[in-house]
Amino acid sequence: MAALSAWFWSERFWLPHNVTWADLSEQAPGVEYPKPAHLFTALPLALGIFGVRILFERFIASACARSLHIHPGVGRRAQPNAVLEKVFTSITKNPDTRHLDGLSKQLDWDVRKVQRWFRHRRNQDKPSTHTKFCESMWRFTFYLGIFIYGVHFLWQVIPWMWDTRHCWYGYPYQPLSSGMYYFYVIQLAFYWSLMFSQFTDIKRKDFRVMFIHHLATVGLISFSYANNMVRVGSLVMCVHDASDFLLEAAKMANYAKFQRVCDSIFIVFSLVFFVTRLIIYPLWVLNSTMFESWDIVGPYPSWWVFNSLLLVLQGLHIFWSYLIARIAIRAVSRGKVSHYLYISFLLPWTRISGVLILH
Protein backbone atom coordinates (compact mmCIF):
# COMPACT_ATOMS: atom_id res chain seq x y z
CA MET A 1 0.00 0.00 0.00
CA ALA A 2 2.85 2.36 0.79
CA ALA A 3 4.34 1.80 -2.66
CA LEU A 4 0.95 2.36 -4.31
CA SER A 5 0.40 5.57 -2.34
CA ALA A 6 3.87 6.84 -3.22
CA TRP A 7 3.24 6.14 -6.90
CA PHE A 8 -0.20 7.82 -6.91
CA TRP A 9 1.00 10.93 -5.07
CA SER A 10 4.19 11.30 -7.10
CA GLU A 11 5.49 14.85 -6.77
CA ARG A 12 6.68 14.79 -10.37
CA PHE A 13 3.10 14.42 -11.54
CA TRP A 14 1.18 16.65 -9.14
CA LEU A 15 3.58 19.54 -8.52
CA PRO A 16 5.72 21.90 -10.59
CA HIS A 17 9.43 21.19 -10.93
CA ASN A 18 11.55 21.66 -7.78
CA VAL A 19 8.47 21.59 -5.52
CA THR A 20 7.81 18.76 -3.05
CA TRP A 21 4.99 17.83 -0.68
CA ALA A 22 7.38 18.60 2.17
CA ASP A 23 7.68 22.17 0.93
CA LEU A 24 3.91 22.58 1.16
CA SER A 25 3.80 21.04 4.64
CA GLU A 26 6.23 23.67 5.96
CA GLN A 27 3.69 26.38 6.62
CA ALA A 28 4.06 29.67 8.38
CA PRO A 29 1.80 30.26 11.41
CA GLY A 30 -1.75 30.94 10.27
CA VAL A 31 -1.08 29.76 6.70
CA GLU A 32 -2.91 26.71 5.34
CA TYR A 33 -2.53 25.02 1.97
CA PRO A 34 -5.05 22.58 0.46
CA LYS A 35 -4.41 19.01 1.56
CA PRO A 36 -6.08 15.92 0.08
CA ALA A 37 -7.10 14.89 3.61
CA HIS A 38 -9.38 17.94 3.75
CA LEU A 39 -11.62 16.29 1.17
CA PHE A 40 -12.73 13.61 3.62
CA THR A 41 -14.69 16.33 5.42
CA ALA A 42 -17.11 16.30 2.51
CA LEU A 43 -18.37 12.78 3.31
CA PRO A 44 -20.12 13.47 6.64
CA LEU A 45 -21.21 16.84 5.25
CA ALA A 46 -22.78 15.03 2.28
CA LEU A 47 -24.86 12.94 4.65
CA GLY A 48 -25.97 16.14 6.36
CA ILE A 49 -26.92 17.72 3.02
CA PHE A 50 -28.80 14.58 2.10
CA GLY A 51 -30.78 14.82 5.34
CA VAL A 52 -31.49 18.51 4.73
CA ARG A 53 -32.71 17.66 1.25
CA ILE A 54 -35.18 15.10 2.59
CA LEU A 55 -36.60 17.60 5.09
CA PHE A 56 -36.64 20.40 2.51
CA GLU A 57 -38.51 18.36 -0.09
CA ARG A 58 -40.96 16.93 2.42
CA PHE A 59 -41.92 20.09 4.29
CA ILE A 60 -41.02 23.08 2.11
CA ALA A 61 -40.94 22.01 -1.53
CA SER A 62 -43.96 19.75 -1.13
CA ALA A 63 -45.97 22.58 0.43
CA CYS A 64 -44.98 24.89 -2.43
CA ALA A 65 -45.99 22.23 -4.95
CA ARG A 66 -49.41 21.80 -3.34
CA SER A 67 -49.93 25.57 -3.31
CA LEU A 68 -49.39 25.44 -7.08
CA HIS A 69 -51.89 22.57 -7.36
CA ILE A 70 -49.20 19.97 -8.00
CA HIS A 71 -50.36 17.11 -5.82
CA PRO A 72 -48.49 13.86 -5.15
CA GLY A 73 -51.15 11.64 -6.67
CA VAL A 74 -50.81 7.90 -6.97
CA GLY A 75 -50.79 6.62 -10.52
CA ARG A 76 -52.45 3.40 -11.52
CA ARG A 77 -50.27 0.48 -10.52
CA ALA A 78 -49.97 -2.72 -12.50
CA GLN A 79 -51.64 -5.67 -10.83
CA PRO A 80 -49.13 -8.15 -9.36
CA ASN A 81 -48.17 -10.85 -11.83
CA ALA A 82 -45.03 -12.95 -11.35
CA VAL A 83 -44.71 -13.98 -15.00
CA LEU A 84 -44.98 -10.49 -16.43
CA GLU A 85 -42.80 -9.03 -13.68
CA LYS A 86 -40.03 -11.49 -14.55
CA VAL A 87 -40.24 -10.54 -18.22
CA PHE A 88 -40.27 -6.85 -17.32
CA THR A 89 -37.20 -7.00 -15.06
CA SER A 90 -35.15 -9.62 -16.90
CA ILE A 91 -36.02 -9.50 -20.60
CA THR A 92 -37.73 -6.35 -21.86
CA LYS A 93 -39.81 -3.43 -20.67
CA ASN A 94 -41.26 -2.96 -24.16
CA PRO A 95 -42.21 -6.40 -25.50
CA ASP A 96 -42.52 -6.82 -29.25
CA THR A 97 -45.37 -8.59 -31.04
CA ARG A 98 -43.79 -12.02 -30.62
CA HIS A 99 -43.44 -11.60 -26.84
CA LEU A 100 -46.94 -10.15 -26.54
CA ASP A 101 -48.50 -13.06 -28.39
CA GLY A 102 -46.58 -15.59 -26.30
CA LEU A 103 -47.52 -13.95 -23.01
CA SER A 104 -51.13 -13.61 -24.12
CA LYS A 105 -51.36 -17.35 -24.74
CA GLN A 106 -49.45 -18.24 -21.57
CA LEU A 107 -51.68 -16.12 -19.33
CA ASP A 108 -54.87 -16.47 -21.36
CA TRP A 109 -55.05 -12.69 -21.53
CA ASP A 110 -56.01 -10.44 -24.39
CA VAL A 111 -52.95 -8.88 -26.09
CA ARG A 112 -54.21 -5.40 -25.28
CA LYS A 113 -54.46 -6.34 -21.62
CA VAL A 114 -50.82 -7.43 -21.66
CA GLN A 115 -49.81 -4.19 -23.35
CA ARG A 116 -51.77 -2.22 -20.77
CA TRP A 117 -50.01 -4.08 -17.93
CA PHE A 118 -46.58 -3.18 -19.33
CA ARG A 119 -47.61 0.45 -19.80
CA HIS A 120 -48.81 0.70 -16.20
CA ARG A 121 -45.68 -1.07 -14.97
CA ARG A 122 -43.40 1.35 -16.84
CA ASN A 123 -45.32 4.29 -15.42
CA GLN A 124 -44.76 2.98 -11.89
CA ASP A 125 -41.04 3.68 -12.25
CA LYS A 126 -41.54 7.22 -13.47
CA PRO A 127 -41.39 9.95 -10.83
CA SER A 128 -44.54 12.01 -10.48
CA THR A 129 -44.68 15.69 -11.40
CA HIS A 130 -44.85 16.44 -7.68
CA THR A 131 -41.62 14.52 -7.06
CA LYS A 132 -39.85 16.19 -9.98
CA PHE A 133 -40.97 19.63 -8.82
CA CYS A 134 -39.61 18.99 -5.31
CA GLU A 135 -36.27 17.76 -6.70
CA SER A 136 -35.98 20.79 -8.98
CA MET A 137 -36.83 23.17 -6.16
CA TRP A 138 -34.12 21.63 -3.99
CA ARG A 139 -31.55 21.94 -6.78
CA PHE A 140 -32.70 25.47 -7.59
CA THR A 141 -32.27 26.49 -3.96
CA PHE A 142 -28.80 24.97 -3.71
CA TYR A 143 -27.52 26.26 -7.07
CA LEU A 144 -28.83 29.77 -6.45
CA GLY A 145 -27.36 29.81 -2.96
CA ILE A 146 -23.93 28.53 -3.99
CA PHE A 147 -23.86 30.90 -6.98
CA ILE A 148 -24.62 33.92 -4.79
CA TYR A 149 -22.01 32.80 -2.27
CA GLY A 150 -19.41 32.27 -5.00
CA VAL A 151 -20.00 35.62 -6.67
CA HIS A 152 -19.98 37.46 -3.33
CA PHE A 153 -16.81 35.67 -2.26
CA LEU A 154 -14.98 36.34 -5.53
CA TRP A 155 -16.26 39.88 -5.88
CA GLN A 156 -15.39 41.05 -2.39
CA VAL A 157 -12.07 39.54 -1.44
CA ILE A 158 -10.37 37.87 -4.38
CA PRO A 159 -8.09 39.70 -6.88
CA TRP A 160 -8.02 36.91 -9.47
CA MET A 161 -11.62 37.59 -10.48
CA TRP A 162 -10.37 40.83 -12.05
CA ASP A 163 -6.86 39.76 -13.00
CA THR A 164 -6.61 36.03 -13.69
CA ARG A 165 -2.82 36.13 -13.56
CA HIS A 166 -3.23 36.14 -9.78
CA CYS A 167 -4.34 32.51 -10.14
CA TRP A 168 -0.69 31.67 -10.82
CA TYR A 169 1.42 34.20 -8.95
CA GLY A 170 3.26 32.28 -6.25
CA TYR A 171 1.78 28.94 -7.31
CA PRO A 172 1.63 26.43 -5.63
CA TYR A 173 2.42 28.41 -2.45
CA GLN A 174 -1.04 29.96 -2.35
CA PRO A 175 -2.72 29.97 1.08
CA LEU A 176 -6.20 28.52 1.38
CA SER A 177 -8.77 30.90 2.83
CA SER A 178 -11.69 29.65 4.88
CA GLY A 179 -14.13 31.00 2.29
CA MET A 180 -12.47 29.04 -0.50
CA TYR A 181 -12.37 25.90 1.64
CA TYR A 182 -16.12 26.08 2.33
CA PHE A 183 -16.90 26.82 -1.32
CA TYR A 184 -15.04 23.71 -2.46
CA VAL A 185 -16.10 21.34 0.29
CA ILE A 186 -19.79 22.28 0.03
CA GLN A 187 -19.76 21.76 -3.75
CA LEU A 188 -18.02 18.40 -3.31
CA ALA A 189 -20.39 17.32 -0.54
CA PHE A 190 -23.41 18.23 -2.66
CA TYR A 191 -22.32 15.89 -5.44
CA TRP A 192 -21.52 13.15 -2.96
CA SER A 193 -25.09 13.58 -1.66
CA LEU A 194 -26.45 13.22 -5.20
CA MET A 195 -24.61 9.92 -5.47
CA PHE A 196 -26.16 8.74 -2.20
CA SER A 197 -29.65 9.84 -3.19
CA GLN A 198 -29.55 7.88 -6.45
CA PHE A 199 -29.91 4.67 -4.45
CA THR A 200 -32.97 5.91 -2.56
CA ASP A 201 -34.72 7.89 -5.30
CA ILE A 202 -36.94 6.26 -7.89
CA LYS A 203 -34.53 4.53 -10.25
CA ARG A 204 -34.59 6.17 -13.65
CA LYS A 205 -33.38 5.05 -17.05
CA ASP A 206 -30.37 7.40 -16.86
CA PHE A 207 -29.21 5.92 -13.53
CA ARG A 208 -25.84 4.69 -14.86
CA VAL A 209 -25.12 7.85 -16.82
CA MET A 210 -25.89 10.06 -13.84
CA PHE A 211 -23.86 7.89 -11.49
CA ILE A 212 -20.84 8.18 -13.79
CA HIS A 213 -21.40 11.92 -14.09
CA HIS A 214 -21.53 12.40 -10.30
CA LEU A 215 -18.42 10.27 -9.92
CA ALA A 216 -16.59 12.34 -12.55
CA THR A 217 -17.70 15.53 -10.81
CA VAL A 218 -16.33 14.35 -7.49
CA GLY A 219 -13.08 13.34 -9.18
CA LEU A 220 -12.56 16.68 -10.92
CA ILE A 221 -13.28 18.78 -7.85
CA SER A 222 -10.94 16.60 -5.82
CA PHE A 223 -8.24 16.79 -8.52
CA SER A 224 -8.15 20.59 -8.62
CA TYR A 225 -8.21 20.82 -4.83
CA ALA A 226 -5.37 18.32 -4.29
CA ASN A 227 -3.32 20.17 -6.92
CA ASN A 228 -4.07 23.56 -5.30
CA MET A 229 -5.63 24.87 -8.50
CA VAL A 230 -8.51 26.15 -6.40
CA ARG A 231 -8.22 29.72 -7.61
CA VAL A 232 -8.92 28.95 -11.24
CA GLY A 233 -11.22 26.11 -10.13
CA SER A 234 -13.40 28.61 -8.28
CA LEU A 235 -13.69 30.68 -11.46
CA VAL A 236 -14.68 27.63 -13.49
CA MET A 237 -17.36 26.60 -11.02
CA CYS A 238 -18.75 30.12 -10.70
CA VAL A 239 -18.99 30.51 -14.49
CA HIS A 240 -20.97 27.28 -14.73
CA ASP A 241 -23.14 27.98 -11.69
CA ALA A 242 -24.52 31.06 -13.46
CA SER A 243 -26.98 29.10 -15.61
CA ASP A 244 -27.81 26.07 -13.46
CA PHE A 245 -30.40 27.69 -11.21
CA LEU A 246 -32.13 29.18 -14.24
CA LEU A 247 -32.58 25.73 -15.71
CA GLU A 248 -34.18 24.44 -12.52
CA ALA A 249 -36.44 27.51 -12.36
CA ALA A 250 -37.61 26.81 -15.92
CA LYS A 251 -38.33 23.20 -15.02
CA MET A 252 -40.37 24.23 -11.97
CA ALA A 253 -42.41 26.62 -14.10
CA ASN A 254 -42.96 23.82 -16.58
CA TYR A 255 -44.20 21.42 -13.89
CA ALA A 256 -46.52 24.14 -12.56
CA LYS A 257 -47.82 24.71 -16.12
CA PHE A 258 -46.76 28.36 -16.20
CA GLN A 259 -46.08 28.35 -19.93
CA ARG A 260 -45.07 31.97 -20.42
CA VAL A 261 -42.89 32.03 -17.31
CA CYS A 262 -41.19 28.84 -18.43
CA ASP A 263 -40.61 30.20 -21.93
CA SER A 264 -39.13 33.45 -20.59
CA ILE A 265 -36.79 31.73 -18.15
CA PHE A 266 -35.69 29.26 -20.80
CA ILE A 267 -34.74 32.11 -23.12
CA VAL A 268 -32.73 33.79 -20.35
CA PHE A 269 -31.11 30.46 -19.50
CA SER A 270 -30.10 29.97 -23.15
CA LEU A 271 -28.56 33.43 -23.38
CA VAL A 272 -26.65 33.03 -20.11
CA PHE A 273 -25.46 29.59 -21.20
CA PHE A 274 -24.13 30.90 -24.52
CA VAL A 275 -22.38 33.90 -22.93
CA THR A 276 -20.78 31.99 -20.07
CA ARG A 277 -19.79 28.83 -21.97
CA LEU A 278 -18.82 30.24 -25.37
CA ILE A 279 -17.40 33.66 -24.47
CA ILE A 280 -16.42 34.03 -20.81
CA TYR A 281 -15.12 30.50 -20.31
CA PRO A 282 -12.70 30.34 -23.28
CA LEU A 283 -11.60 34.00 -23.22
CA TRP A 284 -11.31 34.29 -19.44
CA VAL A 285 -10.66 30.85 -17.97
CA LEU A 286 -8.94 28.89 -20.75
CA ASN A 287 -6.75 31.84 -21.63
CA SER A 288 -5.51 31.87 -18.05
CA THR A 289 -5.03 28.12 -17.61
CA MET A 290 -3.27 27.62 -20.94
CA PHE A 291 -1.27 30.79 -21.61
CA GLU A 292 -0.92 32.83 -18.43
CA SER A 293 -0.02 29.76 -16.39
CA TRP A 294 2.51 28.69 -19.05
CA ASP A 295 4.29 32.06 -18.77
CA ILE A 296 4.19 32.27 -14.97
CA VAL A 297 4.50 28.66 -13.78
CA GLY A 298 5.33 26.52 -16.80
CA PRO A 299 3.87 23.13 -17.75
CA TYR A 300 4.17 19.91 -15.75
CA PRO A 301 2.28 16.56 -15.97
CA SER A 302 -0.86 17.41 -13.99
CA TRP A 303 -0.97 20.80 -15.77
CA TRP A 304 -1.37 18.96 -19.07
CA VAL A 305 -4.10 16.74 -17.62
CA PHE A 306 -5.99 19.68 -16.16
CA ASN A 307 -5.91 21.69 -19.39
CA SER A 308 -6.84 18.66 -21.46
CA LEU A 309 -9.97 18.20 -19.35
CA LEU A 310 -10.85 21.89 -19.69
CA LEU A 311 -10.44 21.71 -23.48
CA VAL A 312 -12.67 18.65 -23.66
CA LEU A 313 -15.16 20.62 -21.61
CA GLN A 314 -15.07 23.46 -24.11
CA GLY A 315 -15.76 21.02 -26.91
CA LEU A 316 -18.81 19.82 -25.00
CA HIS A 317 -19.91 23.43 -24.49
CA ILE A 318 -19.92 23.95 -28.25
CA PHE A 319 -21.85 20.74 -28.83
CA TRP A 320 -24.43 21.50 -26.14
CA SER A 321 -24.83 25.08 -27.34
CA TYR A 322 -25.65 23.72 -30.79
CA LEU A 323 -28.26 21.39 -29.28
CA ILE A 324 -29.80 24.17 -27.20
CA ALA A 325 -29.99 26.46 -30.23
CA ARG A 326 -31.58 23.73 -32.34
CA ILE A 327 -34.10 22.92 -29.62
CA ALA A 328 -34.88 26.59 -29.03
CA ILE A 329 -35.51 27.18 -32.74
CA ARG A 330 -37.74 24.11 -32.93
CA ALA A 331 -39.60 25.11 -29.78
CA VAL A 332 -40.18 28.68 -30.92
CA SER A 333 -41.51 27.44 -34.26
CA ARG A 334 -43.94 25.18 -32.42
CA GLY A 335 -44.70 27.64 -29.62
CA LYS A 336 -43.77 25.08 -26.94
CA VAL A 337 -40.50 26.12 -25.38
CA SER A 338 -41.34 24.40 -22.11
CA HIS A 339 -41.51 21.00 -23.76
CA TYR A 340 -37.82 21.08 -24.62
CA LEU A 341 -35.76 21.63 -21.49
CA TYR A 342 -32.24 20.41 -20.98
CA ILE A 343 -31.92 18.38 -17.81
CA SER A 344 -29.44 16.54 -15.60
CA PHE A 345 -25.99 17.78 -14.62
CA LEU A 346 -22.59 16.49 -15.53
CA LEU A 347 -19.37 17.66 -13.76
CA PRO A 348 -19.44 20.78 -11.70
CA TRP A 349 -18.09 22.60 -14.71
CA THR A 350 -20.49 21.19 -17.31
CA ARG A 351 -23.71 20.04 -15.73
CA ILE A 352 -25.86 20.00 -18.88
CA SER A 353 -25.67 16.52 -20.33
CA GLY A 354 -28.76 15.50 -22.27
CA VAL A 355 -32.15 16.29 -23.69
CA LEU A 356 -35.46 15.06 -22.36
CA ILE A 357 -38.93 15.94 -23.63
CA LEU A 358 -40.96 16.84 -20.57
CA HIS A 359 -44.62 15.96 -20.54
Salt bridges, closest charged atoms under 4 A:
GLU32 OE2 - LYS35 NZ 3.34
GLU32 OE2 - HIS38 NE2 3.15
GLU57 OE2 - ARG53 NE 2.69
GLU85 OE2 - ARG121 NH2 2.93
ASP96 OD1 - HIS99 ND1 2.94
ASP125 OD1 - ARG121 NH1 3.13
GLU135 OE2 - ARG53 NH2 3.62
GLU135 OE1 - ARG204 NH2 2.75
ASP163 OD1 - ARG165 NE 3.06
ASP163 OD2 - HIS166 NE2 3.92
ASP201 OD2 - ARG53 NH2 3.27
ASP241 OD1 - ARG351 NH1 2.85
ASP244 OD1 - ARG277 NH2 3.91
ASP244 OD2 - ARG351 NH1 2.04
GLU248 OE1 - LYS251 NZ 3.45
